[in-house]
Amino acid sequence: MFIPVIILILVFLLIAIRQVGGYTFRIWQIMLAGAVAVLLLGQITPQAALSAIDADVMLFLFGMFVIGAAVQESGYLSSISHRIFVKAKNPDQFLFLLILVMGIFSAILMNDTIAVIGTPLVIALACAWGIDRKGALLALCFAITIGSVATPIGNPQNFLIASFADLGDAFTPFLVYLGIPTFINLIIAWLIVRTFYPPASGCSPPLQPEPIRDTSLARLTALSLAIILVLIGFRIVGGIVGYNPLPLMVIALAGAIPILLLSPRRGELIRKVDWYTLIFFAALFVLMQSVFDTGFFQSVIDIQTVTSVPVIMVVSVVISQFISNVPFVALFQPLIIQQGMSIQAMLALAAGSTIAGNLTILGAASNVIVIQNAERCGVTLTFLEFFKIGLPLTVLNVIVYTVFLSF
């Protein structure tokens, strides 16, 4: 019986259109409905559904979301960003720093976190520098998408791949294979954005650093980020010398512990955790397990034809436009792992599914977050405005990553 496959197709269709009648569905609602459907129709048992939910992934995301909430509420990241951006001497330098800094932040704190925090900050700074706000928002979208490619904690799909594939300490292969092409692609994004939205000349406002809103919480946030960076270093060193690498989930939870134990605002911060995304992932695991158990895709997909880096890159970019990148990776990566493919192939899946977010608004959840938050500030990006810049950028991104992963 292929009932889970039919449900999966319906879920993908709803994710693509998002709207039925006058009601707009959110992605987590669609995925949850799919998981509930396979449970109610007996396509997966409750015990199997619980077993399918990967606790490591859920705890990792929870820890990162706690840190993200603290970073946002304390004003710590905004303050650091202002201190960096004030060094810019003209709007063109500001745009370059914007893309570089947001890309680096995304690699450490996950793209969705920076999408939430960065949108109002970027709009305010763009107005101060006399830069077109749409151009600044596009720069933010492209920066957090590209920047998140470089580490296994940069986005959820990278974490899924790092959790299930044999990549050693994960950070080393991601940085070795994807670090340089990611930096090159950030520069390409800057060049393309400034071509379509040229920065104004002769504008250099005296930007003052934004004050931290909660000093106590900011100190704990700084401690949390320091713990994450130190533990990442331990994981990399441990992988080099042959010790079992520290689980990524432990790194995220260790970073969240100071905030959860010492902050008097812990209850507020827990409420601000992105619980909808956690629901999405739990439902995703259940639905994909029921689909995988049918054996349908194992029988109809000739995985041997999707083994080379260029093919994986293109397939990842295209299919992610229709079903979003995280569901695509969850569905596709078990087939690749079963074939014992190379590290380059797995990293091509990570890079391709991630930069799919540069092609269209719907290619990444972080794009949707940026645009929804921007609309609250009175700025709107249309599908075509995004696509006309995203298309040439994505083509160049694919070429750069393909070249580096192939040779």
N, C-alpha and C positions, 0 to 999 in steps of 0.2 A: 504493500500500500504506500502510495506516494502523497498522502494527505499533507504531511509536513512540507513537502516541496510546493504544493499548491498554496499553502498558507504563506510560505516564504515569498513566493511570487507576488501575492497580494500585499504583503508587508512592503516589499520593494516598490510596488506601484504606488502605494500610499505615501511612502517616503519621497518618491519623485514628485508627486503632485501636491501633497501636503494638505489639500483642501477638498472637502466634499460638501457640496451645497454652500451654506453660509458658515460652515465651521472649519476652522483651520486646526489641523492636528499637529502636535509636537512629535518629534522623532521618538522620544521615550515612550509616549503614549501608544504609538503604532507598534513599537517593538514589544511592549508589555502585552498588548492585545494579542500579538502573535504567539507569545509564550503561553498565555492563558488558554488560547485556542487549542494548542497541541496537548496541553494538560487535560482540558475538559473533554477532548475527543479521544483520550486514551492513547495518544501517540508516544507519550513518555510518562513513566511512572513518577509520582512525587519524589520517591527516593532517588531515582536517576536524575531528576531535575535538580535536586539539591546537590548531588554529587557533581553535576555538570558546572555549577557555579564555582569558578576558580577563586578560592579564598585569597590567594596571594595577590591577584589582580585587584580584587575589591579593597583589600587592606591598603595596598599601595595607593590607589586612587583616593581613598579616605584620608590617608596621611598627607598627600599632596594638596588635597582640597582644604584641609585644616590650615596648612601653611599659607595657601593662597588667600584664604579668608583673613588671616592675620596680616599678611602683607598689604592687603587692600584696606582693612579697617584702621591700621596704624598709620597709613600714609608713608610707610617706609620706602617702598619702591618708587613712589611718585617723587619723594624727596631726593632719592639717589639719581633718578632720571633727570630732574631739574639741574642738579649739580653737574651732571655730565653735559647736558645740552647747553648750559650757559657758556661752555667753552667754544661753542660754534661762533665763528666770526661773520658768517653770512648765511642766508637761507639755504644755499646749496650745501654747505657743510652741515647745517642742521638736518637736512633731509638724509644725508649720508649717515650721520650719527644715529638718527632715528631708526633707520633700517638695521644698522649694525648692532645697536644696543638692544633693540627689541628682539632681534634674532638670537642674541646671546641669552637674554632673559628667558626666552621661549625654550631654549635647549635645557635650561636648568629647572624651570618651574612649570613646564608644560604649556603648550600653545593656548589652550582654552583659558588658563589662568591669566595669561598676559592679554588675551582678547578682552576679558572683563575689565582688568585694571587699566589697560593702555588706552582704550577708546576715548574716554573724557579727557585724559591727559593730552593725547595727541591733538584732539580738536582744539583745546585751549592753546597749546603751543603753536599750532598752525596759524591760528588767528593772530597770535602775538608776532609771528615772523612774517605775516602777510602772504602765507602760502595757501593755495587752494585747498580747502578742507577735504574735498573728495580725493585729491591727489595724496594728501597725508594719510587718509584712511586706507587707500589702496596700498600705500607703502607699508602701513601697519599690517594689513592682511598678508601681504607677500612676505614680509620680514618674519612674522611668527610662524608662517607655514614652512618657509625654507629653513629658518634657524632650528626648528624642531626636528629636522631630519638627522642632525648630527649626533644625537645621543639616544640611548634606549629609554630615557625618561622624558623625551621632548614631546611626545604625544601618545595617546592610548594605543594606537596600532603598532608603534615601535615597541612599546612595552609587551604587547601580546607576542610579538615575534621573538623578543629577547627572552621571554618566559618559556616558550615552547621549543625554540630552536637551540641547537648546540653551538653557542657563540662564545663560550668561555666566560670571561668577565663581562662581556657585552660592550662595555664602554670602549675598550681598546679597538675591536673591529669596527665599531661605528665611527670612532674618531679617525682611525687610520684610513679607512676606505671612503668615508663620507665627509670628513672634516674639511679638506681642501676644496672639493667641488662645492660644498655648501657655502664656503666663503666666496668663491667665485660667483656662485649664483646670487648671493646677496648683493654683490657689486653690479651684476647684470640687472637685478631688480631696481637698484638705484638709478642706473643709466636709463632704463626704460621709463620709469615713473617721471624722471626729470625731463624726458623727451616729450611726453604727452602733457605733463603739467610743469612747465618751466618755472623754477622758483623766481620770485621777484628780485630785482636788483636794488642795491642801496638800502636794504632793510636789515638793521641789526639792533633789535630792541634790547634794552638792558634787562634780561630775565633774572629774576631773583629766585633762589631756591625756595621751593614750597615747604612751609613748616610741617614737621611731623605732628600728626593729630593726637597720637597717644604714645608718649615717650616710653612708658613702661612696656607696652605691647611691642613697640619697635625694637627695644632691646632684646626681648624674647625672640622676635622674628629674626634679628641678626644672628642670635645664637643658633636658631633652628637651621638657617641657611649655612652657617659655618659647620654644623654637624653634618649636614648633607654633603658638603664639599669634602670634608675630611673622610667620611665613610666611602665616598666615591673613590678617593685616592687609595684607601685601604683595599677596596675591591679590585682596583686596577693592579696594584702591587701584588695582591694575593693571587690574582690570575697569572701574573708573570712568573712568580716563584713556585707556582704549582699547588697552592692551597685552594680549597673549595671557596669560590667567591661568595662574598656576603650577599644574601638575597636582596633584590631591589626593594621588596616589600619592607624588609627590616630597615633599610636606609630611610624610606619615607616615614615610617612610624617613629623611628628614632628622632627624626627631625621635628615631628609633631609633638613629641612628649613634653618638651619644655613649655610649649603653649598650653597643652591640655592640663598639665600639672600645676603650673605656676601662675597662669593668667586668671585674674578674677572675672574676666569676660569669656571664660571657656564655654559657658552655656550659650551665649550669643553667637560665638564663633562656630560652635557645632551646628546651631540652627542655620547658619549661613553656608554650610557645606553644600556642595552641588549634589543634593540627594537625587535629583532627577537623572543625572548622568549615571549615578550608581544603580538606580533602577533599570536604566537602559542596558547597562552591562550585564546585570543579573538575568534580565529577560533575553538578551542576546545569546548568552551561554546556553540557556535552556532551549531556545528555538534552534540554534545551530547544531546542538547535540542531537535533537530529534531528527533533523534533516540528515545529518551525517550517518545516523543509525540506519536510515533507509538504504544507503549504498547507492543512491541515485546518481550523484555527481561522480562518484568513483567509477561508475559504469559508463557514463556518457561523455566524460571529459577525457580526452587523450592527453594526459599530463606530459607525455613525451614531446608534444608539440609546443609546450610552454615551459621550456627549460633554459633558453638563452636569456641573457641579461636584457637585450633590446626588446624581445617579445614580452618578457615579464614587465618591463617598464611601461610599454605602451598599453598592454592589457590592464595593468593596474590603474593607469590614468583614466582610461576610457570607462571601465566598468564602475569605478568609484564615483563617476558622475551620476550614475543611476541608483546605486544602492548605498552610497556613502562609503568612505574608506574603511571604517572600523568593521562593519559587517562583511565587507569584501575580504579583508584580511582574515577574519575569523572563519570564513567559509573556505578560503583558498589555501591558507598556510598548511593545514593538515595534509593536503594532497602533495604539496611540495616537500614537506618533511618526510613523508613516506617514501619519496623517491631518493632521499639522501642527497639532496642537492647541495651545491657549494655555498660557502658563506656569501660569496658575491651574489648568488641568486636570491638568498634570503634578504640581503641588504637592498637588492633591486626592488623586491616586494615592498620593503619599508619606504624606500625613497619614492618609488612610483606612486604608491597609494597616498603618500603624504603630499607630494607636489601636485597631485590631482586637485588640491585645494586652490591652486593658482589659476586653474582654467575657468571655473565658474563659481558663482556664489555657493551653490549647493555641493561643491566638491569637498568642503570641510565644514565641520560644525563651528570652528572658530570664526569663519567668515560670517556665518549667520549671527553669531554672538556680537561681532563688531558692528554689523549693520543694524541689528536691533537696538543696540545701545546708542548708536549714532543717531538713529531716528528720534530717540528721546531728546537728543540735543539739537534737533531740527535739521539734520543733514541726512540725505538719502542717496544711496548708490543703486542704480538700476542694474538689471542683469546684463544689458548690452554695454554699459559703461565699464563694468568689470571685465566682461568677456573680450572686448576689443584690445585691452592691455594684457589680460591674462593669457590669451592665445599665443602671441609671440613669446611671452615670458616662459610659458610652460614648454613650448617647443625647444627653446634654448636650454631650459633646465633639464629636460630629458636627454638632450645631446650631451651636456656636460657630465651628468651622472653616468650615462651609458659608457662614455669614453673612459672615465676613471674606473668604473667597475669591470669593464671588459679587459683593460690592459694593466 
